[in-house]
Amino acid sequence: MEEHETCKHCHKYDKQMEQAKAKVEEVKKKLADLQKNKPGATKEIQKLTADLEQKKEQSEILHHQALGNRTKCPILNKLKSERKGCSKCQGQEKKKHRARVENPLQRVCVVDKEKTPEIYLLANNDVC
């Protein structure tokens, strides 16, 4: 896991993401100052708002690319496959509480095949 924490494959976009966050915060600050000090400057406010939306969109794109890199990381995938084979990890997985969902459906009935076929799913309880 320590090897994965410093993996260049997963952390390829970290610097760019931090820079994008800083730019978004900077634009937000400028926009807030402009709205406080000059409430009549609508063109500048619109320009900064559009810039803010663009920066947020770029930040989101970087975030999705970084997430895609993490899912394809060979080190992380190797760890996941080792966990699947580990008896201790499987024992812990069995201890987790899982909600059981019962399926009350027992039969399927097709009514009126010739005109318009209708399918009814019959449950344990009476269905109206």
A tleap script that builds the chain and sets N, CA, C and O, in Angstrom:
source leaprc.protein.ff14SB
mol = sequence {
  NMET GLU GLU HIE GLU THR CYS LYS HIE CYS
  HIE LYS TYR ASP LYS GLN MET GLU GLN ALA
  LYS ALA LYS VAL GLU GLU VAL LYS LYS LYS
  LEU ALA ASP LEU GLN LYS ASN LYS PRO GLY
  ALA THR LYS GLU ILE GLN LYS LEU THR ALA
  ASP LEU GLU GLN LYS LYS GLU GLN SER GLU
  ILE LEU HIE HIE GLN ALA LEU GLY ASN ARG
  THR LYS CYS PRO ILE LEU ASN LYS LEU LYS
  SER GLU ARG LYS GLY CYS SER LYS CYS GLN
  GLY GLN GLU LYS LYS LYS HIE ARG ALA ARG
  VAL GLU ASN PRO LEU GLN ARG VAL CYS VAL
  VAL ASP LYS GLU LYS THR PRO GLU ILE TYR
  LEU LEU ALA ASN ASN ASP VAL CCYS
}
set mol.1.N position { 0.824 -1.189 0.000 }
set mol.1.CA position { 0.000 0.000 0.000 }
set mol.1.C position { 0.872 1.259 0.000 }
set mol.1.O position { 0.508 2.268 -0.604 }
set mol.2.N position { 2.005 1.199 0.668 }
set mol.2.CA position { 2.925 2.346 0.680 }
set mol.2.C position { 3.412 2.648 -0.726 }
set mol.2.O position { 3.580 3.809 -1.101 }
set mol.3.N position { 3.635 1.598 -1.498 }
set mol.3.CA position { 4.080 1.763 -2.874 }
set mol.3.C position { 2.992 2.467 -3.697 }
set mol.3.O position { 3.296 3.267 -4.582 }
set mol.4.N position { 1.737 2.166 -3.399 }
set mol.4.CA position { 0.628 2.783 -4.116 }
set mol.4.C position { 0.478 4.266 -3.748 }
set mol.4.O position { 0.065 5.068 -4.586 }
set mol.5.N position { 0.803 4.631 -2.525 }
set mol.5.CA position { 0.675 6.027 -2.089 }
set mol.5.C position { 1.593 6.955 -2.879 }
set mol.5.O position { 1.286 8.137 -3.032 }
set mol.6.N position { 2.708 6.442 -3.380 }
set mol.6.CA position { 3.648 7.268 -4.136 }
set mol.6.C position { 3.642 6.920 -5.625 }
set mol.6.O position { 4.540 7.323 -6.364 }
set mol.7.N position { 2.646 6.183 -6.055 }
set mol.7.CA position { 2.556 5.727 -7.443 }
set mol.7.C position { 2.374 6.913 -8.389 }
set mol.7.O position { 1.466 7.724 -8.205 }
set mol.8.N position { 3.229 7.012 -9.391 }
set mol.8.CA position { 3.138 8.108 -10.352 }
set mol.8.C position { 1.926 7.948 -11.258 }
set mol.8.O position { 1.393 8.936 -11.765 }
set mol.9.N position { 1.498 6.735 -11.460 }
set mol.9.CA position { 0.347 6.478 -12.323 }
set mol.9.C position { -0.925 7.086 -11.727 }
set mol.9.O position { -1.727 7.682 -12.446 }
set mol.10.N position { -1.106 6.936 -10.422 }
set mol.10.CA position { -2.320 7.431 -9.761 }
set mol.10.C position { -2.258 8.933 -9.476 }
set mol.10.O position { -3.279 9.619 -9.532 }
set mol.11.N position { -1.103 9.427 -9.179 }
set mol.11.CA position { -0.952 10.817 -8.749 }
set mol.11.C position { -0.414 11.710 -9.869 }
set mol.11.O position { 0.274 12.700 -9.617 }
set mol.12.N position { -0.734 11.348 -11.087 }
set mol.12.CA position { -0.253 12.070 -12.258 }
set mol.12.C position { -0.837 13.487 -12.336 }
set mol.12.O position { -0.151 14.420 -12.752 }
set mol.13.N position { -2.089 13.643 -11.940 }
set mol.13.CA position { -2.782 14.921 -12.082 }
set mol.13.C position { -2.901 15.706 -10.778 }
set mol.13.O position { -3.627 16.698 -10.729 }
set mol.14.N position { -2.213 15.290 -9.735 }
set mol.14.CA position { -2.357 15.944 -8.428 }
set mol.14.C position { -1.973 17.419 -8.466 }
set mol.14.O position { -2.708 18.261 -7.951 }
set mol.15.N position { -0.841 17.738 -9.066 }
set mol.15.CA position { -0.398 19.135 -9.132 }
set mol.15.C position { -1.396 19.982 -9.919 }
set mol.15.O position { -1.758 21.084 -9.507 }
set mol.16.N position { -1.827 19.450 -11.049 }
set mol.16.CA position { -2.768 20.188 -11.879 }
set mol.16.C position { -4.096 20.404 -11.152 }
set mol.16.O position { -4.720 21.456 -11.292 }
set mol.17.N position { -4.524 19.407 -10.375 }
set mol.17.CA position { -5.765 19.539 -9.612 }
set mol.17.C position { -5.634 20.604 -8.536 }
set mol.17.O position { -6.555 21.392 -8.321 }
set mol.18.N position { -4.490 20.629 -7.859 }
set mol.18.CA position { -4.259 21.646 -6.836 }
set mol.18.C position { -4.237 23.044 -7.451 }
set mol.18.O position { -4.799 23.983 -6.888 }
set mol.19.N position { -3.588 23.179 -8.608 }
set mol.19.CA position { -3.543 24.477 -9.287 }
set mol.19.C position { -4.949 24.911 -9.716 }
set mol.19.O position { -5.308 26.083 -9.601 }
set mol.20.N position { -5.729 23.960 -10.207 }
set mol.20.CA position { -7.086 24.277 -10.634 }
set mol.20.C position { -7.935 24.724 -9.445 }
set mol.20.O position { -8.722 25.663 -9.561 }
set mol.21.N position { -7.776 24.052 -8.302 }
set mol.21.CA position { -8.504 24.449 -7.087 }
set mol.21.C position { -8.111 25.851 -6.663 }
set mol.21.O position { -8.962 26.658 -6.289 }
set mol.22.N position { -6.811 26.137 -6.725 }
set mol.22.CA position { -6.334 27.473 -6.338 }
set mol.22.C position { -6.906 28.537 -7.265 }
set mol.22.O position { -7.292 29.614 -6.810 }
set mol.23.N position { -6.964 28.247 -8.558 }
set mol.23.CA position { -7.518 29.204 -9.517 }
set mol.23.C position { -9.004 29.442 -9.253 }
set mol.23.O position { -9.478 30.576 -9.336 }
set mol.24.N position { -9.739 28.375 -8.935 }
set mol.24.CA position { -11.168 28.506 -8.641 }
set mol.24.C position { -11.363 29.374 -7.407 }
set mol.24.O position { -12.220 30.258 -7.398 }
set mol.25.N position { -10.579 29.127 -6.370 }
set mol.25.CA position { -10.689 29.926 -5.147 }
set mol.25.C position { -10.348 31.392 -5.415 }
set mol.25.O position { -10.988 32.296 -4.878 }
set mol.26.N position { -9.343 31.615 -6.240 }
set mol.26.CA position { -8.928 32.975 -6.574 }
set mol.26.C position { -10.052 33.719 -7.304 }
set mol.26.O position { -10.349 34.872 -6.993 }
set mol.27.N position { -10.668 33.046 -8.269 }
set mol.27.CA position { -11.756 33.669 -9.023 }
set mol.27.C position { -12.960 33.921 -8.118 }
set mol.27.O position { -13.617 34.955 -8.236 }
set mol.28.N position { -13.253 32.985 -7.216 }
set mol.28.CA position { -14.351 33.172 -6.265 }
set mol.28.C position { -14.108 34.397 -5.390 }
set mol.28.O position { -15.014 35.192 -5.141 }
set mol.29.N position { -12.870 34.531 -4.929 }
set mol.29.CA position { -12.523 35.667 -4.080 }
set mol.29.C position { -12.680 36.985 -4.841 }
set mol.29.O position { -13.238 37.948 -4.316 }
set mol.30.N position { -12.186 37.020 -6.083 }
set mol.30.CA position { -12.317 38.220 -6.909 }
set mol.30.C position { -13.784 38.572 -7.130 }
set mol.30.O position { -14.173 39.738 -7.066 }
set mol.31.N position { -14.586 37.550 -7.392 }
set mol.31.CA position { -16.005 37.756 -7.645 }
set mol.31.C position { -16.714 38.296 -6.402 }
set mol.31.O position { -17.542 39.202 -6.493 }
set mol.32.N position { -16.380 37.732 -5.248 }
set mol.32.CA position { -16.988 38.204 -3.997 }
set mol.32.C position { -16.584 39.651 -3.703 }
set mol.32.O position { -17.421 40.460 -3.302 }
set mol.33.N position { -15.306 39.977 -3.900 }
set mol.33.CA position { -14.836 41.352 -3.678 }
set mol.33.C position { -15.509 42.320 -4.635 }
set mol.33.O position { -15.890 43.423 -4.243 }
set mol.34.N position { -15.654 41.918 -5.873 }
set mol.34.CA position { -16.264 42.775 -6.878 }
set mol.34.C position { -17.736 43.021 -6.559 }
set mol.34.O position { -18.239 44.132 -6.726 }
set mol.35.N position { -18.423 41.973 -6.097 }
set mol.35.CA position { -19.841 42.130 -5.759 }
set mol.35.C position { -20.030 43.024 -4.541 }
set mol.35.O position { -21.017 43.755 -4.457 }
set mol.36.N position { -19.098 42.974 -3.601 }
set mol.36.CA position { -19.191 43.824 -2.409 }
set mol.36.C position { -18.874 45.279 -2.744 }
set mol.36.O position { -19.614 46.186 -2.364 }
set mol.37.N position { -17.776 45.494 -3.454 }
set mol.37.CA position { -17.274 46.846 -3.682 }
set mol.37.C position { -17.959 47.567 -4.835 }
set mol.37.O position { -18.231 48.765 -4.746 }
set mol.38.N position { -18.241 46.839 -5.924 }
set mol.38.CA position { -18.833 47.474 -7.102 }
set mol.38.C position { -20.083 46.700 -7.528 }
set mol.38.O position { -20.002 45.864 -8.428 }
set mol.39.N position { -21.217 46.956 -6.913 }
set mol.39.CA position { -22.416 46.203 -7.277 }
set mol.39.C position { -22.934 46.523 -8.676 }
set mol.39.O position { -23.730 45.751 -9.210 }
set mol.40.N position { -22.520 47.618 -9.284 }
set mol.40.CA position { -23.003 47.997 -10.602 }
set mol.40.C position { -22.182 47.455 -11.754 }
set mol.40.O position { -22.554 47.672 -12.908 }
set mol.41.N position { -21.089 46.763 -11.501 }
set mol.41.CA position { -20.203 46.266 -12.558 }
set mol.41.C position { -20.688 44.910 -13.057 }
set mol.41.O position { -20.081 43.880 -12.763 }
set mol.42.N position { -21.785 44.914 -13.812 }
set mol.42.CA position { -22.388 43.649 -14.248 }
set mol.42.C position { -21.551 42.919 -15.298 }
set mol.42.O position { -21.495 41.689 -15.299 }
set mol.43.N position { -20.909 43.660 -16.180 }
set mol.43.CA position { -20.097 43.006 -17.221 }
set mol.43.C position { -18.922 42.261 -16.610 }
set mol.43.O position { -18.609 41.139 -17.006 }
set mol.44.N position { -18.281 42.895 -15.646 }
set mol.44.CA position { -17.141 42.240 -14.987 }
set mol.44.C position { -17.607 41.033 -14.186 }
set mol.44.O position { -16.936 40.002 -14.154 }
set mol.45.N position { -18.754 41.168 -13.543 }
set mol.45.CA position { -19.299 40.048 -12.762 }
set mol.45.C position { -19.648 38.890 -13.686 }
set mol.45.O position { -19.354 37.738 -13.367 }
set mol.46.N position { -20.263 39.171 -14.810 }
set mol.46.CA position { -20.604 38.124 -15.768 }
set mol.46.C position { -19.356 37.443 -16.310 }
set mol.46.O position { -19.321 36.224 -16.474 }
set mol.47.N position { -18.341 38.242 -16.585 }
set mol.47.CA position { -17.090 37.698 -17.099 }
set mol.47.C position { -16.442 36.768 -16.070 }
set mol.47.O position { -15.992 35.673 -16.407 }
set mol.48.N position { -16.399 37.220 -14.812 }
set mol.48.CA position { -15.810 36.393 -13.748 }
set mol.48.C position { -16.654 35.145 -13.488 }
set mol.48.O position { -16.101 34.081 -13.211 }
set mol.49.N position { -17.961 35.253 -13.572 }
set mol.49.CA position { -18.827 34.097 -13.372 }
set mol.49.C position { -18.592 33.053 -14.472 }
set mol.49.O position { -18.521 31.856 -14.195 }
set mol.50.N position { -18.475 33.514 -15.701 }
set mol.50.CA position { -18.196 32.590 -16.807 }
set mol.50.C position { -16.823 31.946 -16.628 }
set mol.50.O position { -16.650 30.752 -16.872 }
set mol.51.N position { -15.858 32.742 -16.205 }
set mol.51.CA position { -14.505 32.226 -15.959 }
set mol.51.C position { -14.528 31.184 -14.847 }
set mol.51.O position { -13.859 30.155 -14.932 }
set mol.52.N position { -15.312 31.465 -13.797 }
set mol.52.CA position { -15.430 30.537 -12.671 }
set mol.52.C position { -16.036 29.215 -13.132 }
set mol.52.O position { -15.553 28.150 -12.746 }
set mol.53.N position { -17.069 29.266 -13.938 }
set mol.53.CA position { -17.692 28.040 -14.449 }
set mol.53.C position { -16.707 27.240 -15.297 }
set mol.53.O position { -16.663 26.013 -15.214 }
set mol.54.N position { -15.926 27.935 -16.105 }
set mol.54.CA position { -14.934 27.269 -16.950 }
set mol.54.C position { -13.866 26.588 -16.090 }
set mol.54.O position { -13.477 25.451 -16.359 }
set mol.55.N position { -13.402 27.281 -15.065 }
set mol.55.CA position { -12.375 26.698 -14.183 }
set mol.55.C position { -12.930 25.484 -13.448 }
set mol.55.O position { -12.236 24.479 -13.297 }
set mol.56.N position { -14.185 25.573 -12.987 }
set mol.56.CA position { -14.794 24.438 -12.300 }
set mol.56.C position { -14.917 23.240 -13.239 }
set mol.56.O position { -14.679 22.101 -12.840 }
set mol.57.N position { -15.288 23.507 -14.478 }
set mol.57.CA position { -15.422 22.432 -15.462 }
set mol.57.C position { -14.075 21.763 -15.734 }
set mol.57.O position { -13.993 20.538 -15.821 }
set mol.58.N position { -13.023 22.566 -15.868 }
set mol.58.CA position { -11.681 22.012 -16.080 }
set mol.58.C position { -11.250 21.189 -14.873 }
set mol.58.O position { -10.637 20.132 -15.018 }
set mol.59.N position { -11.572 21.679 -13.689 }
set mol.59.CA position { -11.224 20.957 -12.467 }
set mol.59.C position { -11.942 19.607 -12.413 }
set mol.59.O position { -11.361 18.596 -12.019 }
set mol.60.N position { -13.196 19.608 -12.810 }
set mol.60.CA position { -13.961 18.367 -12.809 }
set mol.60.C position { -13.409 17.372 -13.831 }
set mol.60.O position { -13.349 16.172 -13.566 }
set mol.61.N position { -13.013 17.871 -14.985 }
set mol.61.CA position { -12.424 16.995 -16.012 }
set mol.61.C position { -11.134 16.362 -15.490 }
set mol.61.O position { -10.902 15.167 -15.673 }
set mol.62.N position { -10.301 17.170 -14.841 }
set mol.62.CA position { -9.062 16.642 -14.251 }
set mol.62.C position { -9.370 15.585 -13.193 }
set mol.62.O position { -8.693 14.560 -13.108 }
set mol.63.N position { -10.393 15.847 -12.394 }
set mol.63.CA position { -10.779 14.903 -11.343 }
set mol.63.C position { -11.197 13.563 -11.954 }
set mol.63.O position { -10.815 12.506 -11.452 }
set mol.64.N position { -11.976 13.607 -13.028 }
set mol.64.CA position { -12.406 12.367 -13.682 }
set mol.64.C position { -11.229 11.624 -14.312 }
set mol.64.O position { -11.181 10.394 -14.280 }
set mol.65.N position { -10.285 12.364 -14.883 }
set mol.65.CA position { -9.103 11.718 -15.459 }
set mol.65.C position { -8.266 11.060 -14.369 }
set mol.65.O position { -7.744 9.960 -14.552 }
set mol.66.N position { -8.143 11.741 -13.236 }
set mol.66.CA position { -7.373 11.172 -12.124 }
set mol.66.C position { -8.047 9.920 -11.591 }
set mol.66.O position { -7.376 8.942 -11.260 }
set mol.67.N position { -9.364 9.945 -11.506 }
set mol.67.CA position { -10.097 8.770 -11.040 }
set mol.67.C position { -9.924 7.606 -12.020 }
set mol.67.O position { -9.770 6.455 -11.611 }
set mol.68.N position { -9.950 7.920 -13.310 }
set mol.68.CA position { -9.732 6.884 -14.322 }
set mol.68.C position { -8.349 6.274 -14.207 }
set mol.68.O position { -8.182 5.067 -14.379 }
set mol.69.N position { -7.352 7.106 -13.916 }
set mol.69.CA position { -5.991 6.585 -13.733 }
set mol.69.C position { -5.914 5.667 -12.525 }
set mol.69.O position { -5.234 4.642 -12.562 }
set mol.70.N position { -6.608 6.033 -11.453 }
set mol.70.CA position { -6.546 5.202 -10.239 }
set mol.70.C position { -7.184 3.847 -10.469 }
set mol.70.O position { -6.715 2.844 -9.933 }
set mol.71.N position { -8.250 3.803 -11.262 }
set mol.71.CA position { -8.896 2.509 -11.499 }
set mol.71.C position { -8.046 1.603 -12.378 }
set mol.71.O position { -8.199 0.382 -12.343 }
set mol.72.N position { -7.149 2.192 -13.167 }
set mol.72.CA position { -6.289 1.400 -14.043 }
set mol.72.C position { -4.907 1.158 -13.450 }
set mol.72.O position { -4.043 0.581 -14.109 }
set mol.73.N position { -4.696 1.589 -12.226 }
set mol.73.CA position { -3.383 1.475 -11.586 }
set mol.73.C position { -2.994 0.003 -11.414 }
set mol.73.O position { -3.743 -0.758 -10.802 }
set mol.74.N position { -1.844 -0.408 -11.939 }
set mol.74.CA position { -1.441 -1.811 -11.824 }
set mol.74.C position { -1.150 -2.215 -10.375 }
set mol.74.O position { -1.412 -3.354 -9.988 }
set mol.75.N position { -0.616 -1.301 -9.581 }
set mol.75.CA position { -0.294 -1.631 -8.186 }
set mol.75.C position { -1.576 -1.859 -7.389 }
set mol.75.O position { -1.683 -2.821 -6.627 }
set mol.76.N position { -2.556 -0.956 -7.575 }
set mol.76.CA position { -3.819 -1.087 -6.856 }
set mol.76.C position { -4.583 -2.334 -7.294 }
set mol.76.O position { -5.174 -3.024 -6.464 }
set mol.77.N position { -4.573 -2.620 -8.576 }
set mol.77.CA position { -5.250 -3.822 -9.066 }
set mol.77.C position { -4.588 -5.089 -8.527 }
set mol.77.O position { -5.268 -6.077 -8.250 }
set mol.78.N position { -3.288 -5.062 -8.383 }
set mol.78.CA position { -2.566 -6.206 -7.810 }
set mol.78.C position { -2.981 -6.405 -6.355 }
set mol.78.O position { -3.202 -7.533 -5.916 }
set mol.79.N position { -3.086 -5.288 -5.598 }
set mol.79.CA position { -3.526 -5.367 -4.200 }
set mol.79.C position { -4.942 -5.926 -4.096 }
set mol.79.O position { -5.229 -6.743 -3.221 }
set mol.80.N position { -5.818 -5.489 -4.981 }
set mol.80.CA position { -7.203 -5.979 -4.959 }
set mol.80.C position { -7.257 -7.475 -5.230 }
set mol.80.O position { -8.014 -8.199 -4.583 }
set mol.81.N position { -6.459 -7.937 -6.180 }
set mol.81.CA position { -6.466 -9.370 -6.485 }
set mol.81.C position { -5.885 -10.173 -5.322 }
set mol.81.O position { -6.329 -11.291 -5.061 }
set mol.82.N position { -4.895 -9.613 -4.623 }
set mol.82.CA position { -4.339 -10.298 -3.453 }
set mol.82.C position { -5.373 -10.382 -2.332 }
set mol.82.O position { -5.445 -11.386 -1.623 }
set mol.83.N position { -6.168 -9.330 -2.175 }
set mol.83.CA position { -7.215 -9.345 -1.145 }
set mol.83.C position { -8.256 -10.420 -1.422 }
set mol.83.O position { -8.762 -11.052 -0.495 }
set mol.84.N position { -8.576 -10.629 -2.696 }
set mol.84.CA position { -9.569 -11.643 -3.050 }
set mol.84.C position { -9.084 -13.037 -2.685 }
set mol.84.O position { -9.886 -13.904 -2.334 }
set mol.85.N position { -7.777 -13.258 -2.765 }
set mol.85.CA position { -7.218 -14.569 -2.457 }
set mol.85.C position { -6.853 -14.759 -0.996 }
set mol.85.O position { -6.569 -15.880 -0.575 }
set mol.86.N position { -6.856 -13.695 -0.223 }
set mol.86.CA position { -6.439 -13.755 1.172 }
set mol.86.C position { -7.568 -14.295 2.046 }
set mol.86.O position { -8.684 -13.776 2.020 }
set mol.87.N position { -7.272 -15.343 2.821 }
set mol.87.CA position { -8.306 -15.958 3.665 }
set mol.87.C position { -8.714 -15.037 4.818 }
set mol.87.O position { -9.875 -15.033 5.226 }
set mol.88.N position { -7.769 -14.263 5.342 }
set mol.88.CA position { -8.077 -13.333 6.440 }
set mol.88.C position { -9.039 -12.242 5.958 }
set mol.88.O position { -9.994 -11.893 6.651 }
set mol.89.N position { -8.776 -11.719 4.780 }
set mol.89.CA position { -9.642 -10.670 4.217 }
set mol.89.C position { -11.031 -11.220 3.912 }
set mol.89.O position { -12.033 -10.532 4.111 }
set mol.90.N position { -11.090 -12.455 3.431 }
set mol.90.CA position { -12.386 -13.060 3.141 }
set mol.90.C position { -13.174 -13.301 4.421 }
set mol.90.O position { -14.398 -13.171 4.435 }
set mol.91.N position { -12.468 -13.654 5.507 }
set mol.91.CA position { -13.121 -13.830 6.803 }
set mol.91.C position { -13.726 -12.528 7.296 }
set mol.91.O position { -14.831 -12.520 7.839 }
set mol.92.N position { -13.007 -11.429 7.110 }
set mol.92.CA position { -13.540 -10.125 7.507 }
set mol.92.C position { -14.735 -9.738 6.641 }
set mol.92.O position { -15.677 -9.111 7.125 }
set mol.93.N position { -14.699 -10.101 5.391 }
set mol.93.CA position { -15.803 -9.805 4.479 }
set mol.93.C position { -17.063 -10.542 4.913 }
set mol.93.O position { -18.167 -10.009 4.809 }
set mol.94.N position { -16.893 -11.774 5.402 }
set mol.94.CA position { -18.046 -12.553 5.854 }
set mol.94.C position { -18.645 -11.980 7.125 }
set mol.94.O position { -19.842 -12.141 7.366 }
set mol.95.N position { -17.837 -11.313 7.945 }
set mol.95.CA position { -18.328 -10.734 9.195 }
set mol.95.C position { -19.199 -9.502 8.964 }
set mol.95.O position { -20.006 -9.139 9.820 }
set mol.96.N position { -19.037 -8.866 7.817 }
set mol.96.CA position { -19.812 -7.661 7.540 }
set mol.96.C position { -21.294 -7.998 7.454 }
set mol.96.O position { -21.686 -9.047 6.944 }
set mol.97.N position { -22.097 -7.088 7.960 }
set mol.97.CA position { -23.545 -7.275 7.922 }
set mol.97.C position { -24.058 -6.971 6.518 }
set mol.97.O position { -23.746 -5.929 5.941 }
set mol.98.N position { -24.827 -7.870 5.994 }
set mol.98.CA position { -25.423 -7.655 4.680 }
set mol.98.C position { -26.931 -7.847 4.805 }
set mol.98.O position { -27.399 -8.819 5.398 }
set mol.99.N position { -27.667 -6.927 4.249 }
set mol.99.CA position { -29.120 -7.031 4.272 }
set mol.99.C position { -29.561 -8.080 3.260 }
set mol.99.O position { -29.126 -8.068 2.108 }
set mol.100.N position { -30.414 -8.974 3.694 }
set mol.100.CA position { -30.913 -10.015 2.803 }
set mol.100.C position { -32.219 -9.542 2.177 }
set mol.100.O position { -33.148 -9.125 2.869 }
set mol.101.N position { -32.264 -9.617 0.892 }
set mol.101.CA position { -33.463 -9.215 0.170 }
set mol.101.C position { -34.100 -10.477 -0.385 }
set mol.101.O position { -33.517 -11.182 -1.209 }
set mol.102.N position { -35.297 -10.738 0.083 }
set mol.102.CA position { -35.993 -11.933 -0.379 }
set mol.102.C position { -36.859 -11.573 -1.570 }
set mol.102.O position { -37.434 -10.487 -1.637 }
set mol.103.N position { -36.940 -12.480 -2.482 }
set mol.103.CA position { -37.765 -12.281 -3.656 }
set mol.103.C position { -39.068 -13.051 -3.457 }
set mol.103.O position { -39.065 -14.279 -3.531 }
set mol.104.N position { -40.183 -12.359 -3.205 }
set mol.104.CA position { -41.442 -13.058 -2.940 }
set mol.104.C position { -42.120 -13.598 -4.198 }
set mol.104.O position { -43.131 -14.294 -4.098 }
set mol.105.N position { -41.584 -13.292 -5.375 }
set mol.105.CA position { -42.216 -13.742 -6.611 }
set mol.105.C position { -42.009 -15.243 -6.799 }
set mol.105.O position { -40.905 -15.762 -6.631 }
set mol.106.N position { -43.101 -15.928 -7.153 }
set mol.106.CA position { -42.999 -17.367 -7.313 }
set mol.106.C position { -43.264 -17.831 -8.739 }
set mol.106.O position { -42.600 -18.747 -9.225 }
set mol.107.N position { -44.235 -17.203 -9.419 }
set mol.107.CA position { -44.596 -17.657 -10.753 }
set mol.107.C position { -44.865 -16.473 -11.670 }
set mol.107.O position { -45.075 -15.342 -11.234 }
set mol.108.N position { -44.849 -16.788 -12.959 }
set mol.108.CA position { -45.224 -15.810 -13.969 }
set mol.108.C position { -46.397 -16.397 -14.729 }
set mol.108.O position { -46.363 -17.559 -15.136 }
set mol.109.N position { -47.431 -15.598 -14.920 }
set mol.109.CA position { -48.623 -16.051 -15.620 }
set mol.109.C position { -48.850 -15.175 -16.843 }
set mol.109.O position { -48.850 -13.950 -16.728 }
set mol.110.N position { -49.044 -15.774 -18.003 }
set mol.110.CA position { -49.364 -15.023 -19.210 }
set mol.110.C position { -50.859 -15.170 -19.449 }
set mol.110.O position { -51.373 -16.284 -19.559 }
set mol.111.N position { -51.556 -14.035 -19.529 }
set mol.111.CA position { -53.006 -14.048 -19.694 }
set mol.111.C position { -53.352 -13.505 -21.069 }
set mol.111.O position { -52.763 -12.523 -21.520 }
set mol.112.N position { -54.284 -14.126 -21.719 }
set mol.112.CA position { -54.819 -13.680 -23.008 }
set mol.112.C position { -53.712 -13.574 -24.053 }
set mol.112.O position { -53.325 -12.470 -24.437 }
set mol.113.N position { -53.212 -14.687 -24.505 }
set mol.113.CA position { -52.097 -14.725 -25.451 }
set mol.113.C position { -52.462 -14.138 -26.817 }
set mol.113.O position { -51.608 -13.560 -27.488 }
set mol.114.N position { -53.730 -14.283 -27.233 }
set mol.114.CA position { -54.094 -13.916 -28.596 }
set mol.114.C position { -54.208 -12.413 -28.812 }
set mol.114.O position { -53.633 -11.890 -29.767 }
set mol.115.N position { -54.934 -11.707 -27.952 }
set mol.115.CA position { -55.164 -10.278 -28.176 }
set mol.115.C position { -53.944 -9.453 -27.773 }
set mol.115.O position { -53.169 -9.031 -28.631 }
set mol.116.N position { -53.778 -9.230 -26.518 }
set mol.116.CA position { -52.606 -8.496 -26.011 }
set mol.116.C position { -52.046 -9.298 -24.847 }
set mol.116.O position { -52.688 -9.420 -23.804 }
set mol.117.N position { -50.880 -9.830 -25.022 }
set mol.117.CA position { -50.323 -10.646 -23.934 }
set mol.117.C position { -49.994 -9.778 -22.714 }
set mol.117.O position { -49.322 -8.753 -22.831 }
set mol.118.N position { -50.470 -10.198 -21.565 }
set mol.118.CA position { -50.191 -9.507 -20.314 }
set mol.118.C position { -49.471 -10.476 -19.393 }
set mol.118.O position { -49.856 -11.638 -19.267 }
set mol.119.N position { -48.429 -9.986 -18.757 }
set mol.119.CA position { -47.654 -10.836 -17.858 }
set mol.119.C position { -47.926 -10.396 -16.431 }
set mol.119.O position { -47.797 -9.216 -16.105 }
set mol.120.N position { -48.297 -11.330 -15.590 }
set mol.120.CA position { -48.522 -11.061 -14.182 }
set mol.120.C position { -47.516 -11.841 -13.369 }
set mol.120.O position { -47.304 -13.031 -13.601 }
set mol.121.N position { -46.900 -11.173 -12.420 }
set mol.121.CA position { -45.983 -11.843 -11.511 }
set mol.121.C position { -46.739 -12.137 -10.224 }
set mol.121.O position { -47.234 -11.229 -9.558 }
set mol.122.N position { -46.819 -13.395 -9.891 }
set mol.122.CA position { -47.576 -13.783 -8.710 }
set mol.122.C position { -46.661 -13.823 -7.492 }
set mol.122.O position { -45.596 -14.440 -7.513 }
set mol.123.N position { -47.098 -13.156 -6.436 }
set mol.123.CA position { -46.292 -13.068 -5.224 }
set mol.123.C position { -46.843 -14.001 -4.167 }
set mol.123.O position { -47.863 -14.655 -4.381 }
set mol.124.N position { -46.171 -14.065 -3.024 }
set mol.124.CA position { -46.643 -14.881 -1.905 }
set mol.124.C position { -47.976 -14.361 -1.386 }
set mol.124.O position { -48.838 -15.144 -0.988 }
set mol.125.N position { -48.146 -13.062 -1.391 }
set mol.125.CA position { -49.379 -12.451 -0.883 }
set mol.125.C position { -50.369 -12.283 -2.026 }
set mol.125.O position { -50.012 -12.376 -3.200 }
set mol.126.N position { -51.637 -12.030 -1.652 }
set mol.126.CA position { -52.666 -11.800 -2.665 }
set mol.126.C position { -52.373 -10.494 -3.389 }
set mol.126.O position { -52.045 -9.482 -2.769 }
set mol.127.N position { -52.497 -10.534 -4.695 }
set mol.127.CA position { -52.297 -9.353 -5.512 }
set mol.127.C position { -53.610 -9.003 -6.173 }
set mol.127.O position { -54.271 -9.860 -6.760 }
set mol.128.N position { -53.983 -7.754 -6.075 }
set mol.128.CA position { -55.265 -7.328 -6.634 }
set mol.128.C position { -55.075 -6.880 -8.075 }
set mol.128.O position { -56.038 -6.481 -8.730 }
savepdb mol mol.pdb
quit
